[in-house]
Amino acid sequence: MASFWEILRMESGEQLDDMHTYVSQPDAPGVRPAVIVVQEIFGVSPHIQAIADRFASEGYFAVAPAMFHRYNNSESVRGTNPIFGYGEEDVPERNKARDQVTNDSIVQDIDTTIDWLKRHPRVDGENIGIVGFCFGGRVVYLASSSCPGIKAGSMFYGGNIMRASGDGPSAFERTANISCPVMGNFGEEDQNPSPEDVSKIEAELQKHGKVYDFKTYPGAGHGFYCDERASYLKDAAEDAFARTLDWFQKHMSRVAAAA
C-alpha cells in the first residue's frame, strides 16, 4: 500500500484552514470504497495511521483527517496535526484541544473529507464509510446524522455522545436524523460511555427505527482496541475489527470498478 499526507483546505471564519489528512491506498489499481478513520483524542497518531493502513490492506481507500487542526497554543500553529501522549500529564492539553472542537467544526471537517473523496479518481464516491475511536466514536455518531454521503458507520467506545459541543443539539439529540447503519463496539468496564449510556443510546436508536448493531465486550475498558495502551484487549480488538469489516462489506459495495 502507498501512504502520504494530503492537505484539505476549507474556509473557517475569515481565514482558510489547512486540514492535514493521512491517506493510505491499496496497491492494486482500480476504484475503491473509502473509509474515513477518525482519530482518538490523541490526534492522528502512528496508531491511527496504522489503522488506516490496515483498512487499505483490506482493499479500502482510507483517510484520517487531523481534526484538531484549528487547535493552537504557544507551541503549535493552525493547520498542523497535534499529537498528544497517553499520560496523565498530557490530559490538560488533550482536553483543551478537544474542547476547541464544536459540532459545527466536526461536520465541516467530515463534509470536506467526503467532498474530497467523491472527487478522487480512485474512490467510489457512492461507498464511503466512517470508523472512529473514543473522540472519533462520537464523531461517527454525529456525522451519521449530519453529513450526507456516508454509507455506514462503526464507532469504538464513542465518548460524550450525549454531551453538547458548541451550539445546537448533541450527537445523541440528532439520532432521529441518522441516515446510515451504525455499529457500536463497547467495553463492559468503560465509564465513557458507561453500559448505562450504551443502553440509552441503543433505546434511542430503537425508538427511531435505525439500523444498528451494538456489542459490549466483557472485561474490556475504554481504549481496548489500542495496542499501545494498557487497556488493550487483543481478543476484543480483533473481534471488533472483524465485525467492522463485515459491517462495511454488508452495507458498502466491495466491487472495484475498472481502473
C-alpha positions as CSV (number, residue, x, y, z in Angstrom):
1,M,0.0,0.0,0.0
2,A,1.1,3.6,-0.5
3,S,0.6,6.3,2.2
4,F,1.1,10.0,2.1
5,W,-0.3,13.3,3.7
6,E,-2.8,15.4,1.8
7,I,-3.8,19.0,2.8
8,L,-7.5,19.7,2.5
9,R,-8.3,23.4,2.6
10,M,-11.5,25.0,3.9
11,E,-12.9,28.3,5.0
12,S,-13.0,28.9,8.7
13,G,-14.5,32.3,9.5
14,E,-12.4,34.9,7.8
15,Q,-9.5,32.7,7.1
16,L,-8.6,29.5,5.4
17,D,-7.7,26.4,7.4
18,D,-5.5,23.5,6.2
19,M,-6.5,20.1,7.5
20,H,-3.7,17.6,7.2
21,T,-5.1,14.3,6.2
22,Y,-3.3,10.9,6.3
23,V,-4.1,8.9,3.2
24,S,-3.5,5.1,2.7
25,Q,-4.5,3.4,-0.5
26,P,-4.3,-0.2,-1.7
27,D,-1.5,-1.2,-4.1
28,A,-3.9,-2.8,-6.5
29,P,-5.3,-0.5,-9.2
30,G,-8.9,0.4,-9.5
31,V,-11.6,2.4,-7.9
32,R,-12.3,1.5,-4.3
33,P,-14.8,2.1,-1.5
34,A,-13.4,4.6,1.1
35,V,-13.2,4.6,4.9
36,I,-12.7,7.8,6.9
37,V,-10.7,6.8,10.1
38,V,-11.4,9.3,12.8
39,Q,-8.8,9.9,15.4
40,E,-8.8,9.5,19.2
41,I,-8.3,12.5,21.4
42,F,-4.5,11.8,20.9
43,G,-4.5,13.0,17.3
44,V,-3.7,11.2,14.0
45,S,-1.0,9.3,15.9
46,P,1.0,6.5,14.5
47,H,-1.6,4.2,15.9
48,I,-4.4,5.8,13.9
49,Q,-2.2,5.8,10.8
50,A,-1.7,2.1,11.3
51,I,-5.5,1.6,11.4
52,A,-5.8,3.4,8.1
53,D,-3.1,1.2,6.7
54,R,-4.9,-1.8,7.9
55,F,-8.1,-0.8,6.1
56,A,-6.0,-0.1,2.9
57,S,-4.6,-3.6,3.2
58,E,-8.3,-4.8,3.2
59,G,-8.9,-3.0,-0.1
60,Y,-10.3,0.3,1.1
61,F,-9.1,3.8,0.3
62,A,-8.5,5.1,3.8
63,V,-8.1,8.6,5.1
64,A,-7.6,10.0,8.6
65,P,-8.2,13.8,8.9
66,A,-6.4,15.7,11.6
67,M,-9.4,17.1,13.3
68,F,-7.5,19.2,15.8
69,H,-6.1,21.4,13.0
70,R,-7.8,24.5,14.5
71,Y,-6.1,24.0,17.8
72,N,-3.3,26.3,18.8
73,N,-1.3,27.3,21.8
74,S,2.1,28.8,22.3
75,E,3.9,25.8,20.7
76,S,1.6,25.0,17.8
77,V,0.1,26.6,14.8
78,R,-3.1,26.2,12.8
79,G,-3.0,23.7,10.0
80,T,-1.0,21.0,11.9
81,N,-1.7,17.6,13.4
82,P,-1.2,18.0,17.2
83,I,-0.4,14.6,18.7
84,F,-0.7,14.1,22.5
85,G,0.7,11.4,24.8
86,Y,-1.2,8.8,26.7
87,G,0.0,10.0,30.2
88,E,-1.9,11.9,32.9
89,E,0.4,14.8,32.4
90,D,-1.0,15.2,28.8
91,V,-4.6,15.4,29.9
92,P,-4.9,19.3,30.2
93,E,-3.6,19.9,26.6
94,R,-5.6,17.0,25.2
95,N,-8.8,18.3,26.8
96,K,-8.0,21.8,25.6
97,A,-7.7,20.6,22.0
98,R,-10.9,18.6,22.3
99,D,-12.8,21.5,23.8
100,Q,-11.9,23.7,20.9
101,V,-13.8,21.4,18.6
102,T,-17.5,22.0,18.1
103,N,-20.2,20.0,16.4
104,D,-20.2,22.6,13.6
105,S,-16.5,22.2,13.0
106,I,-16.7,18.4,13.1
107,V,-19.4,18.5,10.4
108,Q,-17.4,20.9,8.3
109,D,-14.3,18.7,8.5
110,I,-16.2,15.5,7.7
111,D,-18.1,17.2,4.8
112,T,-14.8,18.5,3.4
113,T,-13.3,15.0,3.6
114,I,-16.3,13.4,1.9
115,D,-16.2,16.0,-0.8
116,W,-12.5,15.4,-1.5
117,L,-13.1,11.6,-1.6
118,K,-16.0,12.0,-4.0
119,R,-13.7,13.9,-6.4
120,H,-10.8,11.5,-6.1
121,P,-10.3,9.2,-9.2
122,R,-9.6,6.1,-7.1
123,V,-12.6,6.4,-4.8
124,D,-16.1,5.0,-5.4
125,G,-17.9,8.1,-4.1
126,E,-21.1,6.3,-3.5
127,N,-19.5,4.0,-1.0
128,I,-17.9,5.9,1.8
129,G,-17.8,4.6,5.4
130,I,-16.6,6.1,8.6
131,V,-15.0,4.5,11.7
132,G,-13.9,6.3,14.9
133,F,-12.3,5.6,18.2
134,C,-13.0,7.4,21.5
135,F,-13.4,11.1,20.5
136,G,-13.8,9.7,16.9
137,G,-16.6,7.4,18.0
138,R,-18.7,10.5,18.9
139,V,-17.7,12.0,15.5
140,V,-19.1,8.8,13.8
141,Y,-22.4,9.2,15.6
142,L,-22.6,12.9,14.8
143,A,-21.6,12.5,11.2
144,S,-24.1,9.7,10.6
145,S,-26.8,12.2,11.4
146,S,-25.3,15.3,9.9
147,C,-23.0,14.6,6.9
148,P,-24.7,13.3,3.7
149,G,-22.7,10.8,1.7
150,I,-21.9,8.3,4.5
151,K,-22.9,4.7,3.7
152,A,-22.1,3.0,7.0
153,G,-20.5,3.9,10.3
154,S,-18.7,2.0,13.1
155,M,-17.8,3.5,16.4
156,F,-15.5,2.2,19.0
157,Y,-16.3,3.3,22.6
158,G,-17.6,6.7,21.5
159,G,-17.5,9.0,24.5
160,N,-19.6,12.1,25.3
161,I,-22.3,11.3,22.7
162,M,-24.9,12.9,24.9
163,R,-22.7,16.0,25.6
164,A,-23.3,19.2,23.7
165,S,-20.3,20.7,21.9
166,G,-20.9,24.2,20.8
167,D,-24.3,25.5,19.7
168,G,-27.1,23.2,18.7
169,P,-28.2,19.7,19.8
170,S,-25.8,17.0,20.9
171,A,-25.0,14.0,18.7
172,F,-27.5,12.0,20.8
173,E,-30.2,14.5,20.2
174,R,-29.7,14.1,16.5
175,T,-30.4,10.4,16.5
176,A,-33.7,10.8,14.5
177,N,-31.6,12.2,11.6
178,I,-29.2,9.3,11.4
179,S,-29.2,8.2,7.7
180,C,-26.9,5.1,7.7
181,P,-26.5,1.9,9.6
182,V,-24.4,2.3,12.7
183,M,-22.3,-0.2,14.5
184,G,-21.0,0.2,18.1
185,N,-18.2,-1.7,19.9
186,F,-18.1,-1.0,23.7
187,G,-16.3,-2.2,26.8
188,E,-18.2,-3.5,29.8
189,E,-15.9,-1.7,32.2
190,D,-15.9,1.6,30.3
191,Q,-17.3,4.7,32.0
192,N,-17.4,6.9,29.0
193,P,-19.6,5.5,27.6
194,S,-20.8,3.5,30.5
195,P,-23.0,0.4,30.0
196,E,-25.9,2.7,31.1
197,D,-25.0,5.2,28.4
198,V,-24.9,2.5,25.8
199,S,-28.3,1.3,26.8
200,K,-29.7,4.8,26.4
201,I,-28.2,5.2,23.0
202,E,-29.5,1.8,21.9
203,A,-33.0,2.7,23.1
204,E,-32.9,5.9,21.2
205,L,-31.8,4.1,18.0
206,Q,-34.7,1.6,18.5
207,K,-37.1,4.4,19.1
208,H,-36.4,6.0,15.8
209,G,-36.2,2.7,13.9
210,K,-32.5,3.0,13.0
211,V,-30.3,0.1,11.7
212,Y,-27.6,-0.6,14.2
213,D,-25.5,-3.4,15.8
214,F,-24.1,-3.0,19.2
215,K,-21.7,-5.3,21.1
216,T,-20.3,-4.9,24.6
217,Y,-17.1,-6.9,25.5
218,P,-16.8,-8.4,29.0
219,G,-13.7,-7.3,30.8
220,A,-12.9,-4.6,28.3
221,G,-12.4,-0.9,29.3
222,H,-12.0,2.3,27.3
223,G,-9.4,2.1,24.6
224,F,-9.5,-1.7,24.3
225,Y,-8.5,-1.5,20.6
226,C,-5.3,0.4,21.1
227,D,-2.3,-1.9,21.4
228,E,-0.2,1.0,22.7
229,R,-2.2,1.3,25.9
230,A,-2.5,-0.8,29.0
231,S,-6.3,-1.1,28.2
232,Y,-5.6,-3.2,25.1
233,L,-7.6,-6.4,24.9
234,K,-6.5,-8.4,21.9
235,D,-9.4,-10.8,21.6
236,A,-12.0,-8.0,21.8
237,A,-9.9,-5.7,19.5
238,E,-9.7,-8.4,16.8
239,D,-13.3,-9.3,17.0
240,A,-14.4,-5.7,16.9
241,F,-12.3,-5.0,13.8
242,A,-13.6,-8.2,12.1
243,R,-17.2,-7.1,12.9
244,T,-16.4,-3.7,11.4
245,L,-15.1,-5.2,8.2
246,D,-18.2,-7.4,7.9
247,W,-20.4,-4.3,8.5
248,F,-18.8,-2.3,5.8
249,Q,-18.9,-5.3,3.4
250,K,-22.6,-5.7,4.1
251,H,-23.5,-2.1,3.6
252,M,-20.9,-0.9,1.1
253,S,-20.1,-2.2,-2.3
254,R,-16.7,-4.1,-2.4
255,V,-16.7,-4.4,-6.2
256,A,-13.8,-2.4,-7.6
257,A,-14.6,-0.5,-10.8
258,A,-12.2,-0.6,-13.7
259,A,-9.0,1.4,-13.3
